[in-house]
């Protein structure tokens, strides 16, 4: 058998390779510093107990995992996180899809409507929380003023988690809508013209053409929104006060992690919660990837 002779790189090829490495180096370094190292360090911290004044970490093996798995606070916060995702993900996707279909048609002020619906994405989270806390206020909130009630929207444990999830839906609709608009513009218009000739109504076109051909975009949004919803922190942290009686029924797993890591300085226990959340997200991701072949259609 003839051995393959490796061709030596020319000087121009070497220079091209060096410049290529130089261009990708910032991204690689950023991934290592901002993504890979924190993950590895968090896993390492989960096997340790934070020493006094944050110094002298002690290896405790699986003790943190045993404490977390037997903690009612962990399971309650995980349940709160799942309940938030159950509301935020489907409602934000369905509403965004309907808006995208309407705003993909030719109409007056179409760009203005798109901008209005996307504005919540560029609004500062602190400003969003402040406005919604005013809307939900039991004494002088706008919602109670409109409905003529005295509902404790974010203080009643029975409905507080729903109220917080509504903020999440409102905040992300614009982002999902833009992604759906991109997917809709990739669908050939010939399909709709053929359907109109066959006498298909707009609703039939939506369910028989739009929904199947938009399934790759829908799957991407579902997967990314589930992952993001399970990591919810900022809305809950800024809307719910620590003294709120409904906090235990709304507090997400990341909020509990924040308390243990930065308030109680128990980084080992907090890191263990994050690792458990990471495992849970990975399981959900594997299930979604397996379901992709059954529910996603590529044109």
C-alpha angles and dihedrals in degrees: 000000000000115000115231112244113223111230115228116239115250120235091255091052091050091050090049091051092048093049090047091054090047091054095048095040095085091053092047093047090047092052092049095047100037102032118016099039095049090050093050092044092049092052090048091049091052090067093053139069115228112245127226113301088005093294134113103030113209123215109239102167114212095348093107092050091050091050093048095047092050094045118106089204091061095051093044092051091047089051090049090052093050092048090052091050092048090060102034101046104049097035095047091048097047094046092045091050093052091048092048092052092051095043092048090069125085108269141140118276090009093148091048092053091048090052093049093052092046095049095089088064093061096041117106111258091229091055091047091051092048093051094047093047087056091048090050097043110131097216106037105004120138094234094055089044091054096044095037092233139121097224117163094222097178100020100055109087090211096062106015094093090052091050091052091047090053089060089052092051092049092048098052103037093091094052093049090046093056091051091049091049089055091051093047092054090057092059110096111244090220090080092060093045091052091048091051090052089053089052099251115161124229092259092051090048090051095053098035101039113013100043097046095043091044092052095102090056091043092051092050092050093046092051096046093043093051091052092047094045092052088055095050113148118131099063094049094042094053101036100042120062120215089241092054110121090218095054095101090056094048106033111114127217092256090053090054089048090052092052095050095042103042105018102037094027092227098137095165094057092042092049090052090057091052092049090052089050090049090053091049092050091048091053091050090048093052090050091050092048090053091049092051094083092056100045106030122081121190117205 
